[in-house]
């Protein structure tokens, strides 16, 4: 029982936030949703986390993209943005309307 609880808590930490851009909003029409996820998350963990966070939906496929950091200028100083990982998840079932309400 303890292992199941720890696994469930771990899955809740996989998804950081949904990413809403023009391109991801257009992909929502095809039941594709974009999330920022932990860098060390696997596709299986991402699929389980989405199914746990949005019950009644089945994950059809998961595609992941590593987003490297890039240089950014703030006034006369130069810095770097944080690197991240995003997942594009295709689901079966009814659309996820909670994402638009969260953002």
Secondary structure, 3 states (H helix, E strand, C coil): CHHHHHHHHHHHCCEEEECCCHHHHHHHHHCEEEEEECCCCCHHHHHHHHHHHCCCCEEEEEEEEEECCCEEEECCEEEECCCEEEEEEEEECCCCCHHHHHC
